[in-house]
Amino acid sequence: MRPELAVGAIAVRGDEILMIRRGHGPAAGEWAVPGGRVEQGELLAEAVLREFREETGLDAVCGPFVGWVERLGHDHHFVIMDFEVIVMSNDDPVAGSDAAEAVWVDLNRLSELTLVEGLEAFLAEHGYIETIV
């Protein structure tokens, strides 16, 4: 199995982060930042904004690169490039595409969600949260 390139979008508004609950695929039912696979011929920033809009219904501007992670499973190998995004409206997110839910979550309440593997550590490593205990 060859690795697939994917992107993630980190949207923070005050003390909240925009999260989606995965509707299917790896980690279905778990919470993650919006994101998905990069399409053939698509720039990373284009993929970030497309996936963000598909999963939240919101428009954004792609900001700086935050970091990358690898996710390996028996049926997948993703290299995920995460970027900050700036949301362009105060509208509520609406889940679409691969997302079962899309909501703003207080950063201090992330411990109440079942997060995808490694997300807590990634957010802590990059200064978005303190490590959840």
ABEGO torsion letter per residue (X at the ends): XBBBBBBBBBBBBEABBBBBBBABEBGBGBBBBBEEBBBBGBBAAAAAAAAAAAAAGBBBBBBBBAEBBBBBBAABBBBBBBBBBBBABABBBBBBEABABBBBBBAAAAAABBBBBGAAAAAAAAGABBBBX
